[in-house]
Amino acid sequence: MQAIITTKQQTALIKKQAVNRLSRYQLAEKLNLSKPTVKSVLDKQAPFVVSGKTFTAVNNYLLEDL
């Protein structure tokens, strides 16, 4: 399964990373994703396609505060 990371999701992830003062390494550990995957999610120009695991990890992390 593949899914699309939107600009809103990418921006929300970057903001949450900054608010929680997480390094990319810490964010990768929290999301249980590899560092290159986290780098790509944070740096690629959105929208872009990711695996289902990556999409689920990012969305679950963003929904933690709701």
DRENDRENTI-476600 format. One record per residue (C-alpha): residue in three letters; z, x, y. Coordinates in steps of 0.1 Angstrom, whole numbers. Example, Ala and Ser with C-alpha at 12.3 -4.5 7.8 and 13.67 -1.06 7.14 Angstrom:
2
<r residuo="ALA" Z="78" X="123" Y="-45"/>
<r residuo="SER" Z="71" X="137" Y="-11"/>
END
This chain:
66
<r residuo="MET" Z="0" X="0" Y="0"/>
<r residuo="GLN" Z="-8" X="12" Y="35"/>
<r residuo="ALA" Z="4" X="-1" Y="68"/>
<r residuo="ILE" Z="-2" X="6" Y="105"/>
<r residuo="ILE" Z="23" X="21" Y="129"/>
<r residuo="THR" Z="18" X="5" Y="163"/>
<r residuo="THR" Z="24" X="20" Y="197"/>
<r residuo="LYS" Z="55" X="-2" Y="202"/>
<r residuo="GLN" Z="70" X="10" Y="169"/>
<r residuo="GLN" Z="63" X="46" Y="177"/>
<r residuo="THR" Z="78" X="43" Y="212"/>
<r residuo="ALA" Z="109" X="25" Y="198"/>
<r residuo="LEU" Z="114" X="53" Y="172"/>
<r residuo="ILE" Z="111" X="80" Y="199"/>
<r residuo="LYS" Z="136" X="61" Y="221"/>
<r residuo="LYS" Z="161" X="56" Y="193"/>
<r residuo="GLN" Z="158" X="93" Y="183"/>
<r residuo="ALA" Z="166" X="103" Y="219"/>
<r residuo="VAL" Z="195" X="78" Y="223"/>
<r residuo="ASN" Z="211" X="90" Y="191"/>
<r residuo="ARG" Z="203" X="127" Y="200"/>
<r residuo="LEU" Z="187" X="134" Y="167"/>
<r residuo="SER" Z="165" X="164" Y="161"/>
<r residuo="ARG" Z="133" X="159" Y="141"/>
<r residuo="TYR" Z="150" X="174" Y="111"/>
<r residuo="GLN" Z="179" X="150" Y="114"/>
<r residuo="LEU" Z="156" X="121" Y="118"/>
<r residuo="ALA" Z="136" X="131" Y="87"/>
<r residuo="GLU" Z="169" X="132" Y="67"/>
<r residuo="LYS" Z="180" X="98" Y="81"/>
<r residuo="LEU" Z="146" X="83" Y="72"/>
<r residuo="ASN" Z="144" X="101" Y="39"/>
<r residuo="LEU" Z="109" X="114" Y="48"/>
<r residuo="SER" Z="95" X="149" Y="49"/>
<r residuo="LYS" Z="95" X="168" Y="82"/>
<r residuo="PRO" Z="56" X="169" Y="84"/>
<r residuo="THR" Z="55" X="131" Y="79"/>
<r residuo="VAL" Z="81" X="126" Y="107"/>
<r residuo="LYS" Z="61" X="150" Y="130"/>
<r residuo="SER" Z="30" X="130" Y="123"/>
<r residuo="VAL" Z="47" X="97" Y="130"/>
<r residuo="LEU" Z="61" X="109" Y="163"/>
<r residuo="ASP" Z="30" X="129" Y="175"/>
<r residuo="LYS" Z="-1" X="110" Y="164"/>
<r residuo="GLN" Z="-18" X="87" Y="188"/>
<r residuo="ALA" Z="-9" X="52" Y="177"/>
<r residuo="PRO" Z="-21" X="30" Y="161"/>
<r residuo="PHE" Z="-25" X="49" Y="128"/>
<r residuo="VAL" Z="-22" X="42" Y="90"/>
<r residuo="VAL" Z="8" X="54" Y="70"/>
<r residuo="SER" Z="20" X="49" Y="35"/>
<r residuo="GLY" Z="41" X="19" Y="26"/>
<r residuo="LYS" Z="72" X="41" Y="21"/>
<r residuo="THR" Z="68" X="56" Y="56"/>
<r residuo="PHE" Z="63" X="22" Y="72"/>
<r residuo="THR" Z="93" X="7" Y="54"/>
<r residuo="ALA" Z="115" X="36" Y="63"/>
<r residuo="VAL" Z="106" X="35" Y="100"/>
<r residuo="ASN" Z="110" X="-3" Y="102"/>
<r residuo="ASN" Z="143" X="-4" Y="84"/>
<r residuo="TYR" Z="156" X="24" Y="107"/>
<r residuo="LEU" Z="144" X="4" Y="138"/>
<r residuo="LEU" Z="160" X="-28" Y="125"/>
<r residuo="GLU" Z="194" X="-12" Y="119"/>
<r residuo="ASP" Z="207" X="-21" Y="154"/>
<r residuo="LEU" Z="196" X="-57" Y="154"/>
END
